[in-house]
């Protein structure tokens, strides 16, 4: 009987990470109250992608970055059933810098 109760206390979530040529989507059952950070730890994804630094990795839920726009940080955000935790890779180039260069190039072409 206790096993049935324990099963009801678990939720299914996903953890996702993608490289340009490889991606991993891991489904796991976690207890209610599990945070995004804890789910990533439990997923074992770092064993498959050792370059992930969990302490500094940016994470989100369905494209909404955690720790921004009023959302709690990955260590505080409690998951809901069917949430997908996404681990984001660091940007190679700052988008602001790219826009700045593009604007400078366009301006140089106008002269």
Phi and psi restraints in degrees (value plus and minus 20) as a CYANA .aco file:
   2 UNK   PHI     -80.0   -40.0
   2 UNK   PSI     -52.0   -12.0
   3 UNK   PHI     -86.0   -46.0
   3 UNK   PSI     -58.0   -18.0
   4 UNK   PHI     -85.6   -45.6
   4 UNK   PSI     -62.6   -22.6
   5 UNK   PHI     -81.9   -41.9
   5 UNK   PSI     -65.5   -25.5
   6 UNK   PHI     -82.2   -42.2
   6 UNK   PSI     -59.3   -19.3
   7 UNK   PHI     -82.5   -42.5
   7 UNK   PSI     -57.7   -17.7
   8 UNK   PHI     -89.5   -49.5
   8 UNK   PSI     -43.2    -3.2
   9 UNK   PHI    -103.0   -63.0
   9 UNK   PSI     -25.5    14.5
  10 UNK   PHI    -114.5   -74.5
  10 UNK   PSI     127.5   167.5
  11 UNK   PHI    -142.7  -102.7
  11 UNK   PSI     135.3   175.3
  12 UNK   PHI    -118.6   -78.6
  12 UNK   PSI     108.6   148.6
  13 UNK   PHI    -154.1  -114.1
  13 UNK   PSI     150.1   190.1
  14 UNK   PHI    -145.5  -105.5
  14 UNK   PSI     131.0   171.0
  15 UNK   PHI    -143.0  -103.0
  15 UNK   PSI     109.5   149.5
  16 UNK   PHI    -145.7  -105.7
  16 UNK   PSI     121.2   161.2
  17 UNK   PHI    -167.5  -127.5
  17 UNK   PSI     120.4   160.4
  18 UNK   PHI    -159.3  -119.3
  18 UNK   PSI     118.7   158.7
  19 UNK   PHI    -129.7   -89.7
  19 UNK   PSI     148.9   188.9
  20 UNK   PHI     -76.5   -36.5
  20 UNK   PSI     -51.3   -11.3
  21 UNK   PHI    -136.3   -96.3
  21 UNK   PSI     -16.3    23.7
  22 UNK   PHI    -176.5  -136.5
  22 UNK   PSI     119.5   159.5
  23 UNK   PHI    -158.1  -118.1
  23 UNK   PSI     137.0   177.0
  24 UNK   PHI    -156.8  -116.8
  24 UNK   PSI     109.0   149.0
  25 UNK   PHI    -145.6  -105.6
  25 UNK   PSI      94.5   134.5
  26 UNK   PHI    -134.4   -94.4
  26 UNK   PSI     105.4   145.4
  27 UNK   PHI    -117.0   -77.0
  27 UNK   PSI     117.1   157.1
  28 UNK   PHI    -167.3  -127.3
  28 UNK   PSI     138.1   178.1
  29 UNK   PHI    -120.3   -80.3
  29 UNK   PSI     108.8   148.8
  30 UNK   PHI    -151.8  -111.8
  30 UNK   PSI     135.5   175.5
  31 UNK   PHI     -89.2   -49.2
  31 UNK   PSI     129.3   169.3
  32 UNK   PHI     -72.5   -32.5
  32 UNK   PSI     121.8   161.8
  33 UNK   PHI      76.1   116.1
  33 UNK   PSI     -24.4    15.6
  34 UNK   PHI     -91.5   -51.5
  34 UNK   PSI     116.6   156.6
  35 UNK   PHI    -107.6   -67.6
  35 UNK   PSI     146.1   186.1
  36 UNK   PHI     -78.3   -38.3
  36 UNK   PSI     -63.8   -23.8
  37 UNK   PHI     -81.3   -41.3
  37 UNK   PSI     -65.5   -25.5
  38 UNK   PHI     -83.3   -43.3
  38 UNK   PSI     -58.8   -18.8
  39 UNK   PHI     -83.9   -43.9
  39 UNK   PSI     -61.0   -21.0
  40 UNK   PHI     -83.3   -43.3
  40 UNK   PSI     -63.6   -23.6
  41 UNK   PHI     -78.6   -38.6
  41 UNK   PSI     -66.1   -26.1
  42 UNK   PHI     -90.9   -50.9
  42 UNK   PSI     -42.5    -2.5
  43 UNK   PHI     -89.4   -49.4
  43 UNK   PSI     -42.9    -2.9
  44 UNK   PHI      55.5    95.5
  44 UNK   PSI      -7.1    32.9
  45 UNK   PHI     -85.6   -45.6
  45 UNK   PSI     -48.4    -8.4
  46 UNK   PHI     -87.0   -47.0
  46 UNK   PSI     -47.8    -7.8
  47 UNK   PHI     -87.5   -47.5
  47 UNK   PSI     -52.2   -12.2
  48 UNK   PHI    -103.8   -63.8
  48 UNK   PSI     -48.6    -8.6
  49 UNK   PHI    -150.2  -110.2
  49 UNK   PSI      58.1    98.1
  50 UNK   PHI     -83.6   -43.6
  50 UNK   PSI     -33.0     7.0
  51 UNK   PHI     -93.4   -53.4
  51 UNK   PSI     -32.4     7.6
  52 UNK   PHI     -93.6   -53.6
  52 UNK   PSI     103.5   143.5
  53 UNK   PHI    -122.9   -82.9
  53 UNK   PSI      80.9   120.9
  54 UNK   PHI     -77.8   -37.8
  54 UNK   PSI     -54.1   -14.1
  55 UNK   PHI     -87.2   -47.2
  55 UNK   PSI     -49.5    -9.5
  56 UNK   PHI    -132.2   -92.2
  56 UNK   PSI     -27.9    12.1
  57 UNK   PHI     -86.1   -46.1
  57 UNK   PSI     116.4   156.4
  58 UNK   PHI     -99.4   -59.4
  58 UNK   PSI     119.9   159.9
  59 UNK   PHI    -153.3  -113.3
  59 UNK   PSI     136.4   176.4
  60 UNK   PHI    -169.6  -129.6
  60 UNK   PSI     151.4   191.4
  61 UNK   PHI    -139.6   -99.6
  61 UNK   PSI      94.1   134.1
  62 UNK   PHI      28.5    68.5
  62 UNK   PSI      28.2    68.2
  63 UNK   PHI      63.9   103.9
  63 UNK   PSI     -21.4    18.6
  64 UNK   PHI    -120.6   -80.6
  64 UNK   PSI      90.2   130.2
  65 UNK   PHI     -83.3   -43.3
  65 UNK   PSI     108.3   148.3
  66 UNK   PHI     -94.2   -54.2
  66 UNK   PSI     126.2   166.2
  67 UNK   PHI      64.8   104.8
  67 UNK   PSI     -12.4    27.6
  68 UNK   PHI    -153.2  -113.2
  68 UNK   PSI     142.4   182.4
  69 UNK   PHI      29.1    69.1
  69 UNK   PSI      21.9    61.9
  70 UNK   PHI      62.4   102.4
  70 UNK   PSI     -22.6    17.4
  71 UNK   PHI    -104.1   -64.1
  71 UNK   PSI     126.2   166.2
  72 UNK   PHI     -90.4   -50.4
  72 UNK   PSI     142.4   182.4
  73 UNK   PHI     -89.2   -49.2
  73 UNK   PSI     143.1   183.1
  74 UNK   PHI     -75.6   -35.6
  74 UNK   PSI     -51.6   -11.6
  75 UNK   PHI     -98.5   -58.5
  75 UNK   PSI     -32.0     8.0
  76 UNK   PHI    -132.2   -92.2
  76 UNK   PSI     -42.6    -2.6
  77 UNK   PHI     -94.8   -54.8
  77 UNK   PSI      93.7   133.7
  78 UNK   PHI    -104.4   -64.4
  78 UNK   PSI     110.8   150.8
  79 UNK   PHI     -97.7   -57.7
  79 UNK   PSI     130.3   170.3
  80 UNK   PHI    -126.7   -86.7
  80 UNK   PSI     139.4   179.4
  81 UNK   PHI     -73.8   -33.8
  81 UNK   PSI     117.9   157.9
  82 UNK   PHI      51.7    91.7
  82 UNK   PSI      -9.4    30.6
  83 UNK   PHI     -84.8   -44.8
  83 UNK   PSI     128.8   168.8
  84 UNK   PHI    -138.0   -98.0
  84 UNK   PSI      95.6   135.6
  85 UNK   PHI    -106.7   -66.7
  85 UNK   PSI     103.0   143.0
  86 UNK   PHI    -127.0   -87.0
  86 UNK   PSI     113.3   153.3
  87 UNK   PHI    -121.9   -81.9
  87 UNK   PSI     103.0   143.0
  88 UNK   PHI    -116.4   -76.4
  88 UNK   PSI     118.3   158.3
  89 UNK   PHI     -97.6   -57.6
  89 UNK   PSI     131.7   171.7
  90 UNK   PHI     -84.4   -44.4
  90 UNK   PSI     127.0   167.0
  91 UNK   PHI     -89.4   -49.4
  91 UNK   PSI     120.1   160.1
  92 UNK   PHI     -97.6   -57.6
  92 UNK   PSI     -60.2   -20.2
  93 UNK   PHI    -151.2  -111.2
  93 UNK   PSI     118.7   158.7
  94 UNK   PHI     -88.3   -48.3
  94 UNK   PSI     102.9   142.9
  95 UNK   PHI     -77.1   -37.1
  95 UNK   PSI     -53.6   -13.6
  96 UNK   PHI     -83.7   -43.7
  96 UNK   PSI     -60.3   -20.3
  97 UNK   PHI     -85.4   -45.4
  97 UNK   PSI     -59.4   -19.4
  98 UNK   PHI     -82.1   -42.1
  98 UNK   PSI     -65.4   -25.4
  99 UNK   PHI     -83.1   -43.1
  99 UNK   PSI     -59.9   -19.9
 100 UNK   PHI     -82.1   -42.1
 100 UNK   PSI     -64.8   -24.8
 101 UNK   PHI     -84.7   -44.7
 101 UNK   PSI     -61.2   -21.2
 102 UNK   PHI     -83.6   -43.6
 102 UNK   PSI     -62.2   -22.2
 103 UNK   PHI     -84.9   -44.9
 103 UNK   PSI     -61.3   -21.3
 104 UNK   PHI     -84.6   -44.6
 104 UNK   PSI     -60.0   -20.0
 105 UNK   PHI     -86.6   -46.6
 105 UNK   PSI     -62.0   -22.0
 106 UNK   PHI     -85.1   -45.1
 106 UNK   PSI     -60.6   -20.6
 107 UNK   PHI     -85.0   -45.0
 107 UNK   PSI     -60.2   -20.2
 108 UNK   PHI     -84.4   -44.4
 108 UNK   PSI     -53.1   -13.1
 109 UNK   PHI     -92.7   -52.7
 109 UNK   PSI     -44.1    -4.1
 110 UNK   PHI     -97.7   -57.7
 110 UNK   PSI     -47.6    -7.6
